[in-house]
């Protein structure tokens, strides 16, 4: 029953053998070091240069953001002709198809990281393989059942998610061992390449004629993005420096007057700020559920949460808050910056989190604090 609603392409942790993946990554790193410019190889101590290359080719298992799991349940018609027990139960016989009323429940589990890692088979595995549709940002578990037993789909989902997490644990053990092996290998390869460059330099110095120098190249190794191979170079969590916004503002419409003044001052200060009124053209025609989830969970360096009784009671602020909290669960430093209009409790937020009291803070004062929190602005 749990497999209804999925195709063969949805089976996870099966397409690529991890041993083959790690060998491919090693070869790619070796090729990158061999083809890097002399400046990239000689830019710093051997340990420093080796770490740059090793960092580009490490593998990381994606991180699930379980705090932002959501679901949909829809009516459907289920063909039970291929299930003998159901055919007997519903007294439907013959070749079929035989359709009866049922439901399709889809559970959405956001993640951060490289989606292709869900296709890697760890060295430890079982004969039971989990299945889910993999998008760029989430796993989609789909369960089709006759009848209207929604609770049964939740049990199926819990079992499937538990199996996915078990596989991710095995894969993480493989990835950690591989990552530990990369730096010593990179160190040896960089040292060998540097030795060859030094020998070449000594040899050319004996020619007794002027030596033309090649145009200087980028002194740092480029990220390896090969055209072929099962796994592109993944990163752990959201890519550092890839934030679209310095800060996203999450608020209720009743508090717009204060927030709009903050947004305007932030923009005037050179801050890349997500504020809906500034984004009308971008938001036009988009699926706001997906787009706002992306903004508040992945595309902002910080989220300023303007807390009020209206904020916790309304649907869209709740959607933004849940995705911001999902990011905060895996963030290595503070991500949500609470600012309070009143003392309303926020689900999932403890009373020990430091906040700014807006009852005695002007918009310009708050902007100054946000700018200081962001630090040096990047273009």
Wavefront OBJ file of the C-alpha trace (Angstrom):
o trace
v 0.000 0.000 0.000
v 2.750 2.471 0.870
v 4.175 2.227 -2.671
v 1.001 3.234 -4.471
v 1.433 6.726 -5.880
v 5.181 6.345 -6.611
v 7.069 5.385 -9.759
v 10.245 3.293 -9.974
v 12.229 6.551 -10.256
v 11.119 7.500 -6.749
v 13.077 4.759 -4.986
v 15.779 6.364 -2.868
v 19.357 5.384 -1.951
v 19.701 2.977 -4.855
v 20.807 4.585 -8.140
v 24.497 5.301 -7.356
v 26.825 3.080 -5.349
v 28.594 5.272 -2.791
v 31.936 3.576 -3.419
v 31.742 4.621 -7.082
v 30.685 8.135 -6.128
v 33.606 8.674 -3.767
v 36.079 7.296 -6.318
v 34.646 9.718 -8.869
v 35.063 12.617 -6.447
v 38.677 11.662 -5.739
v 39.472 11.570 -9.458
v 37.801 14.933 -9.969
v 39.842 16.476 -7.180
v 43.009 14.952 -8.607
v 42.154 16.417 -12.016
v 41.366 19.829 -10.514
v 44.742 19.963 -8.738
v 46.571 18.810 -11.872
v 44.875 21.459 -14.041
v 44.892 24.365 -11.555
v 47.008 27.403 -12.317
v 50.460 27.648 -10.793
v 49.218 30.618 -8.802
v 46.463 28.522 -7.211
v 48.943 25.807 -6.219
v 51.512 28.235 -4.790
v 49.106 30.589 -3.021
v 49.894 29.830 0.618
v 51.169 26.907 2.665
v 50.590 23.403 1.323
v 48.076 22.702 4.124
v 46.068 25.818 3.243
v 45.957 25.081 -0.487
v 45.081 21.424 0.131
v 42.174 22.425 2.377
v 40.756 24.641 -0.378
v 40.645 21.725 -2.787
v 39.383 19.220 -0.231
v 36.553 21.580 0.743
v 35.332 21.646 -2.868
v 34.949 17.879 -3.087
v 33.623 16.817 0.297
v 30.241 15.093 0.342
v 27.472 15.920 2.795
v 24.175 14.209 3.448
v 21.199 16.616 3.193
v 19.537 17.771 6.406
v 15.792 17.318 6.815
v 13.866 20.242 8.306
v 11.194 18.211 10.068
v 9.784 21.268 11.814
v 8.281 22.363 8.473
v 6.599 19.105 7.410
v 3.199 19.652 5.767
v 0.600 17.478 4.020
v -2.306 17.464 1.587
v -5.189 14.961 1.395
v -7.290 14.611 -1.761
v -10.076 12.369 -2.973
v -9.194 9.847 -5.671
v -10.314 6.571 -7.227
v -8.167 3.531 -6.545
v -7.763 0.549 -8.881
v -7.722 -2.515 -6.591
v -7.689 -5.142 -9.343
v -4.040 -6.027 -8.697
v -4.472 -6.499 -4.947
v -6.072 -9.868 -4.229
v -6.937 -9.134 -0.618
v -8.707 -5.907 -1.541
v -10.462 -7.509 -4.500
v -11.808 -10.182 -2.168
v -12.707 -7.599 0.500
v -14.679 -5.476 -1.962
v -16.015 -8.489 -3.953
v -14.551 -7.289 -7.243
v -13.357 -10.082 -9.531
v -12.110 -10.364 -13.079
v -9.231 -8.652 -14.937
v -10.275 -5.118 -14.003
v -9.565 -2.340 -13.613
v -11.868 -2.017 -10.592
v -12.025 1.465 -9.097
v -13.320 2.339 -5.654
v -13.320 5.671 -3.768
v -10.132 6.435 -1.890
v -7.663 9.137 -0.860
v -4.212 10.358 -1.827
v -2.205 11.803 1.058
v 1.035 13.610 0.227
v 3.539 14.544 2.933
v 6.148 17.234 2.185
v 9.485 17.158 4.032
v 11.804 20.131 3.267
v 15.566 19.602 3.217
v 18.736 21.574 2.602
v 21.634 20.103 0.657
v 22.297 18.239 -2.583
v 19.252 16.280 -3.709
v 21.420 13.787 -5.641
v 22.720 12.383 -2.352
v 19.293 10.792 -1.886
v 20.196 8.593 -4.891
v 23.398 7.198 -3.328
v 23.348 3.685 -1.910
v 25.322 3.471 1.362
v 27.575 0.529 2.144
v 24.981 -0.620 4.688
v 21.441 -1.132 3.403
v 18.399 -3.388 3.689
v 16.083 -5.078 1.207
v 13.412 -2.485 2.065
v 13.998 0.718 0.106
v 12.147 3.969 0.886
v 10.379 5.857 -1.876
v 9.673 9.568 -2.310
v 9.611 12.123 -5.094
v 12.706 14.327 -4.789
v 12.482 17.998 -5.794
v 15.132 20.687 -5.377
v 13.960 21.506 -1.864
v 11.761 18.733 -0.474
v 10.857 15.054 -0.365
v 7.259 14.231 -1.292
v 5.841 11.010 0.140
v 2.615 9.965 -1.551
v 0.218 7.352 -0.155
v -2.863 6.098 -2.002
v -5.461 4.126 -0.060
v -9.038 2.954 -0.589
v -11.501 4.409 1.878
v -11.015 7.523 4.010
v -8.558 6.395 6.687
v -6.256 9.455 6.789
v -4.673 8.337 10.081
v -3.408 5.176 8.385
v -1.488 7.267 5.835
v 0.227 9.097 8.696
v 1.372 5.757 10.103
v 2.695 4.778 6.667
v 4.486 8.115 6.388
v 6.074 7.796 9.831
v 7.450 4.371 8.921
v 8.765 5.584 5.572
v 10.378 8.696 7.080
v 12.007 6.573 9.775
v 13.480 4.362 7.067
v 14.777 7.388 5.145
v 16.485 8.697 8.284
v 18.054 5.274 8.880
v 19.519 5.286 5.375
v 20.701 8.870 5.827
v 22.515 7.792 8.992
v 24.325 5.028 7.123
v 25.158 7.375 4.270
v 26.434 9.993 6.704
v 28.895 7.458 8.147
v 30.220 6.787 4.644
v 30.448 10.500 3.838
v 32.320 11.311 7.055
v 34.903 8.605 6.379
v 35.334 9.833 2.814
v 35.661 13.474 3.870
v 38.381 12.565 6.383
v 40.365 10.876 3.612
v 40.311 13.860 1.265
v 42.665 16.257 3.053
v 45.667 13.875 3.256
v 45.167 13.005 -0.421
v 44.904 16.684 -1.390
v 48.014 17.472 0.668
v 50.061 14.848 -1.203
v 48.771 15.933 -4.618
v 49.421 19.635 -3.954
v 52.912 18.900 -2.602
v 53.736 16.821 -5.694
v 52.419 19.472 -8.082
v 54.314 22.211 -6.234
v 57.503 20.164 -6.445
v 57.060 19.791 -10.204
v 56.493 23.529 -10.573
v 59.649 24.269 -8.596
v 61.646 21.889 -10.792
v 60.234 23.557 -13.881
v 61.141 26.984 -12.536
v 64.705 25.891 -11.843
v 65.002 24.371 -15.290
v 63.808 27.464 -17.128
v 66.163 29.670 -15.116
v 69.125 27.893 -16.739
v 68.106 28.781 -20.296
v 69.841 32.128 -20.171
v 67.132 33.976 -22.119
v 64.110 36.026 -21.000
v 61.140 33.878 -20.010
v 57.635 34.960 -20.921
v 55.169 34.505 -18.099
v 51.621 33.333 -18.677
v 48.886 35.777 -17.799
v 48.028 35.383 -14.086
v 45.000 33.222 -13.478
v 42.646 33.109 -10.544
v 44.796 32.187 -7.545
v 42.052 30.103 -5.976
v 40.907 26.750 -7.344
v 37.550 26.953 -9.134
v 34.651 24.854 -7.950
v 34.654 21.576 -9.795
v 31.466 21.266 -11.846
v 32.068 18.326 -14.197
v 29.648 17.681 -17.016
v 29.378 13.970 -16.233
v 29.096 11.900 -13.101
v 26.386 11.004 -10.641
v 26.932 13.661 -7.982
v 27.810 17.318 -8.372
v 29.803 18.899 -5.584
v 27.265 19.311 -2.734
v 27.444 21.722 0.156
v 26.305 21.390 3.723
v 23.140 23.422 4.213
v 22.434 26.644 2.335
v 25.370 27.812 0.272
v 27.471 30.333 2.163
v 27.267 33.779 0.595
v 24.401 32.780 -1.688
v 21.636 34.563 0.224
v 19.342 36.612 -2.003
v 18.443 38.902 0.910
v 20.364 40.193 3.884
v 17.116 40.107 5.848
v 13.489 39.074 5.330
v 10.702 40.785 7.275
v 7.897 38.570 8.617
v 4.878 40.432 9.963
v 1.093 40.707 10.102
v -0.745 43.209 7.931
v -2.053 45.048 10.998
v 1.544 46.035 11.843
v 2.466 47.179 8.311
v 2.891 50.889 9.072
v 5.837 50.293 11.431
v 7.351 47.535 9.276
v 7.148 49.570 6.070
v 9.139 52.380 7.653
v 11.752 49.820 8.726
v 11.849 48.304 5.229
v 12.255 51.695 3.558
v 15.106 52.721 5.865
v 16.830 49.363 5.375
v 16.719 49.730 1.607
v 18.062 53.265 1.861
v 20.943 51.842 3.947
v 21.907 49.436 1.168
v 20.407 46.345 2.802
v 18.873 43.711 0.525
v 15.523 43.351 2.262
v 12.555 41.132 1.475
v 9.402 43.172 2.004
v 6.318 42.216 -0.005
v 5.552 45.729 -1.254
v 9.044 45.923 -2.783
v 8.552 42.579 -4.560
v 5.209 43.015 -6.344
v 6.604 42.350 -9.822
v 8.607 39.322 -8.634
v 5.674 37.847 -6.700
v 3.228 38.350 -9.559
v 2.060 34.935 -10.796
v 4.242 32.885 -8.427
v 3.045 30.052 -6.213
v 3.346 32.021 -2.970
v 3.344 28.932 -0.748
v 6.536 27.643 -2.357
v 8.162 31.020 -2.993
v 7.714 32.361 0.538
v 8.897 29.052 2.001
v 12.068 29.434 -0.064
v 12.617 33.041 1.009
v 12.117 32.469 4.728
v 13.943 29.137 4.903
v 16.786 29.378 2.401
v 17.326 32.728 0.728
v 17.828 35.135 3.643
v 20.715 35.651 6.012
v 18.313 36.663 8.813
v 14.580 36.854 9.379
v 13.194 39.665 11.541
v 9.997 38.377 13.123
v 7.590 41.169 14.132
v 5.598 39.454 16.889
v 2.092 40.527 17.876
v -1.266 38.959 18.646
v -2.122 39.356 14.960
v 1.125 37.696 13.875
v 0.487 34.356 15.590
v -3.181 34.256 14.580
v -2.882 34.676 10.807
v -2.144 32.063 8.155
v 0.583 33.700 6.058
v 2.734 34.861 9.004
v 2.391 31.339 10.438
v 3.612 29.877 7.139
v 6.613 32.233 7.136
v 7.361 31.548 10.800
v 7.312 27.764 10.426
v 9.790 27.828 7.578
v 12.051 30.299 9.370
v 11.985 28.065 12.458
v 12.809 25.032 10.305
v 15.965 26.845 9.088
v 16.785 27.899 12.641
v 16.762 24.246 13.729
v 19.802 23.481 11.582
v 21.488 26.918 11.604
v 24.854 27.110 13.334
v 24.144 30.634 14.605
v 21.164 32.866 15.260
v 18.815 33.182 12.294
v 15.504 34.523 13.654
v 15.667 38.038 15.148
v 12.484 38.530 17.237
v 10.995 41.999 17.617
v 7.906 42.325 19.827
v 4.920 44.640 19.653
v 3.431 42.794 22.638
v 4.000 39.740 24.861
v 2.142 37.189 22.725
v 3.675 33.711 22.978
v 5.038 32.277 19.718
v 4.708 28.519 19.143
v 8.120 26.891 19.027
v 9.989 29.864 20.515
v 11.286 29.745 24.078
v 11.174 32.683 26.476
v 14.976 32.657 26.704
v 15.456 34.000 23.151
v 16.611 37.604 23.265
v 14.307 40.068 21.499
v 13.869 43.778 20.773
v 10.895 45.479 22.460
v 9.252 47.655 19.814
v 7.174 49.486 22.402
v 10.205 51.612 23.152
v 12.201 51.216 19.906
v 11.768 53.521 16.912
v 11.998 52.174 13.357
v 15.307 54.006 12.831
v 16.728 52.502 16.032
v 15.671 49.027 14.912
v 17.232 49.567 11.482
v 20.532 50.556 13.112
v 20.485 47.299 15.107
v 19.683 45.218 12.012
v 22.489 46.815 10.022
v 24.927 46.181 12.883
v 23.759 42.555 13.078
v 24.264 41.976 9.351
v 27.773 43.367 9.424
v 29.637 44.513 6.307
v 27.197 44.633 3.411
v 27.937 42.532 0.352
v 26.693 43.623 -3.063
l 1 2 3 4 5 6 7 8 9 10 11 12 13 14 15 16 17 18 19 20 21 22 23 24 25 26 27 28 29 30 31 32 33 34 35 36 37 38 39 40 41 42 43 44 45 46 47 48 49 50 51 52 53 54 55 56 57 58 59 60 61 62 63 64 65 66 67 68 69 70 71 72 73 74 75 76 77 78 79 80 81 82 83 84 85 86 87 88 89 90 91 92 93 94 95 96 97 98 99 100 101 102 103 104 105 106 107 108 109 110 111 112 113 114 115 116 117 118 119 120 121 122 123 124 125 126 127 128 129 130 131 132 133 134 135 136 137 138 139 140 141 142 143 144 145 146 147 148 149 150 151 152 153 154 155 156 157 158 159 160 161 162 163 164 165 166 167 168 169 170 171 172 173 174 175 176 177 178 179 180 181 182 183 184 185 186 187 188 189 190 191 192 193 194 195 196 197 198 199 200 201 202 203 204 205 206 207 208 209 210 211 212 213 214 215 216 217 218 219 220 221 222 223 224 225 226 227 228 229 230 231 232 233 234 235 236 237 238 239 240 241 242 243 244 245 246 247 248 249 250 251 252 253 254 255 256 257 258 259 260 261 262 263 264 265 266 267 268 269 270 271 272 273 274 275 276 277 278 279 280 281 282 283 284 285 286 287 288 289 290 291 292 293 294 295 296 297 298 299 300 301 302 303 304 305 306 307 308 309 310 311 312 313 314 315 316 317 318 319 320 321 322 323 324 325 326 327 328 329 330 331 332 333 334 335 336 337 338 339 340 341 342 343 344 345 346 347 348 349 350 351 352 353 354 355 356 357 358 359 360 361 362 363 364 365 366 367 368 369 370 371 372 373 374 375 376 377 378 379
